[in-house]
Amino acid sequence: MSFGSMPEQPETHRKLGAYLTLNCYNTNLIASLMFLTGTASNPMCQKFALNLGIKISWISWAIAAIVPGLVAFFVIPFVLYKIYPPELKKTGDAPQFAAQKLKEMGAISRNEWMMLLTFFILLFLWMTGDLFSIDATSTAFIGLVILLLTSVLTWDDVKAEKGAWDTIVWFSVLVMMASSLNELGFIGWFSDLIKNQIGGLSWQIAFPIIILVYFFSHYLFASATAHVAAMYAALLGVGISIGIPGLLLAFMLGFVGSLYGTLTHYGHGPAPVFFGSGYVDLKSWWIKGLITGLVMLFIYMVIGGLWLRLIGYF
């Protein structure tokens, strides 16, 4: 808005706001999949993979995602700049504007320092949790306790986070439902059903088919978490049964669990927020989302696959 691109004035959207909206949303998805704790569906993938005997830790996920993630961080803004360029090409006074805003914010407060310290504690525990038998959920509660004890947060603040409580309730229900379906044999039955269709193929051919089916089926889902709960374990089971390296498929399906959010304006948690800003129309969102989604899928399957091979994950 500081550069004259206003949400209530459609003729100014392409000036800068539309490009920044899609760019921020896509890079948000990339950042979400780079870490096991980056989005709610990632730990679900970890749990479902473990049910099939595949162990994924915070550090192994980060190592697997780091190279394709960094490539995507550089490539996607460039792709968007080519297919959906902003009219404003130069923002020469942006550094001065940012410096002025930082000056207005003043010095870092005590609560901000405590928040920063808590972040590094959480990061350390997420990375080394396996050594101390502390899982990601316990680590998150440790961080919450620190913030409450230091009065950075109050209990009223915690209660006011209605979206977070919704996530906890639905997340727990979906995880339990998927685990129960696995115990009752549904995942195995569904895996055999799909296996009968592609079972005669080599794993090198079956692998991209499974990934593409998972990716494009997201048009039918309004939640990444629901999609992961419905299809991740089944497709992973199918892939393993026909010879696809388990760790390779587990990671790729996990990465796609964020990537397919680019397809629609309802495909991932932040999507309605970005779309609701009003800068990008529905047609542009879907068309540009398909293009950037395919580019990211190529990056992760080709560069990411080569990277996983190089570090010995399969």
Helices and strands as residue ranges (DSSP letters): G 10-15, H 17-33, H 41-51, H 58-83, H 94-105, H 110-132, H 136-149, H 155-160, H 162-183, H 186-198, H 203-216, G 217-220, H 224-227, I 228-232, H 233-241, H 246-259, G 260-262, H 271-276, H 282-298, I 299-303, H 304-310
